[in-house]
Amino acid sequence: MAPPTPIIIRPADIQAVAGISRTQAYDLERAGRFPRRIRLSARCVGWRMEDVQRWLAERPAAADSTEAPAKPRKRRAGCPA
């Protein structure tokens, strides 16, 4: 029997699965703090679902934190959003 085909998460779907943006996923990956992407074709990449789930399980849960959430910064007049 063949091994099961891994589920691949495309960059457009990483926010829904991991709760982080594509840019943040790329930055964390570059820093060695997020699973590496796999190349699916010349212009197509994705992450293995099992790797992302493992990463999520290893992260400290924000709900377990006793720290207060950071306050949003006020924008100065004339600064773009």
N, C-alpha and C positions, 0 to 999 in steps of 0.2 A: 504494500500500500504506500502511495506517495505521501510525503509530509504535507501538511496543510499549507496552502499559499498564504504568506503573511499579508495582513491588511496594511495598506500604505496610506498615510495621511499626506495629502498634497498641501503645499504652502498656503493656499487660499482657505484651507480648513483647519489650520493649526490653532487659530484663535478659539474656535468652537470646542476643540478637543482639549487643549492645554491651558486655555485662558490667557495666552500671551499673543502679542502681535507677531507677524512674520519678521519684522525688523528685530524685535526683541529675541525671537528664536535664533535668528542668524547671529546676533551679537553674543548671546549666551553660548551658542555652538562654537563660535570663534574663540571664546574664553575657556572652552572645555567644560562648560557647565550645563550642556544640553546635548542630547544624542546627535550623532552625525547624520547628515542626510545621506541617502543613497541615490545614485544616478540611475534613472529609469530609461533615459534615452539622451540624445545629445543636448536637448533643451528642456528636460523634464526631471525633476527631483522630488523626493518625498521622504518621510520618516516612517520607520516601522512602528505600527501601533503598540506593539509590546515594549519597545524601547521607550516610547513616550509615556506609557502607563507606568513603567518602572520608575522613570524620572519623577512622575507625579507622586508616586507612593513614597519616594525618598525625600521629597520636599517637606519641610516643616509646615504644618497646616497653619494658615493665617488665623483661623478661629482659635487655635491653641495659644496664640500669642497674647501676652498681657499688655503689650504696647498699644497706645492709642493710635488710630490711623493718622497719617500725616495730613495736615490741613492743606487744602489747595492754595497755590500761590495766587496772589492778586495780580492781574494784568495791569500794566501801566497804560495810561492813555496814549494812543498812537501806535501801540505795539500790535502787530498782526496776531490773529487768533491762532 
